[in-house]
Amino acid sequence: MAKASETVLEIDLLALEHNYRFLKSRIKQTTKFLGVVKAFAYGSDSVAIARKLEVLGADYLAVAYVSEGVVLRQAGIKLPILVLHPLPVSFDNLVTYDLEPNIYSIKILKDFLQVAQERGLNQYPIHLKFNTGLNRLGFTENEVETLAEMLKGQNQVKVVSLFSHLAASEDLNEREFTENQIARFEGIVNALVKHLKHKPMLHLLNTSGIINYAAQSQYDMVRSGIGLYGFGNEAAIDAQLKPVATLKTVISQIHTIIKGQSIGYNMAYRAQEDIVTATLPVGHADGIGRQYGNGKAYVTINGQKAPIIGNVCMDMIMVNITGIDCKEGDEVIVFGKSPTAEAFASGAKTISYEILTGISQRVTRLVVDN
Ligand SMILES: *Cc1c(COP(=O)(O)O)cnc(C)c1O
């Protein structure tokens, strides 16, 4: 790959393929695989990732909002797309673009049935989500009877799947909580399925669920996001995955700072000795938030660690390159293989998901597939 000459987010589709195959190897061949491509495919490039997943043989895609699904359809993506958090205002577009709604409340079901009637839909695929402990979105077990009643004797919609979402699949200290979610899910499924004309697919596991609970609870499909992008929420799994996104930039300017001088806004850093700094063309407007400043995170220059010093600016950061052999124009790795997005994020006490999805649309995406 050519060295960066500006700030770019490189998206490695071969790494995606590796991660996809790794995750598939952890489930039965007959279990379907849904690739989660919400939030620009975790900050990367949702169209490029969706196309590759389609070629690799994924069964389903998921986005959070209808607008994200529309982008995929306009790019020619043919896979079924589950919209995890549709809002009634976008139901018309959802239907126009052949997207499948997660129906998570009685109100949403009513609203969707009304649109289905107005548009003369027949057996339109919908997915029902149940709240089993995350307390975020979903029907409760108490609503099963009402649901069954509302779905009875209508042909507008067809329930193609029942699902739920785990709250702490990565945390084995919370195994009991997770087992309880699994049991609640199965209870709901048993109560509802007998009222349905067709047997719906069942799915529960996210990436860490696949890692920790595939033996008992993979059902008909699993849903993976972060794993596809190279992170498994534990070191042993991270070691077997490959980061898809690498944020690269370059050294714009090098300064020699004399002991006692300050660096950046508000003199947040004062040199205790003579040091050398590099100014990089990436800042909080690109997604490197102020929490990463003042030594909380480091970047890699010619294989060596250069900590961010002083406050992060809107369009720039300064890093300490004292003792590092480098010059203006050299490439800088903000995150990728080293530091990983997970390591970079942990410096500011956050997680890979946040740093990845926060890289702003100002940063050019460069998709690599070889
Ligand atoms: C985002 C999301 C996922 C993907 O979770 P990962 O931890 O990234 O694998 C799966 N299911 C639902 C409902 C989600 O919102």
Residues whose N, C-alpha, C, O or C-beta is under 5 A from the ligand:
A	BS01	LIG	V36 H165 N206 T207 R223 S224 G225 I226 G227
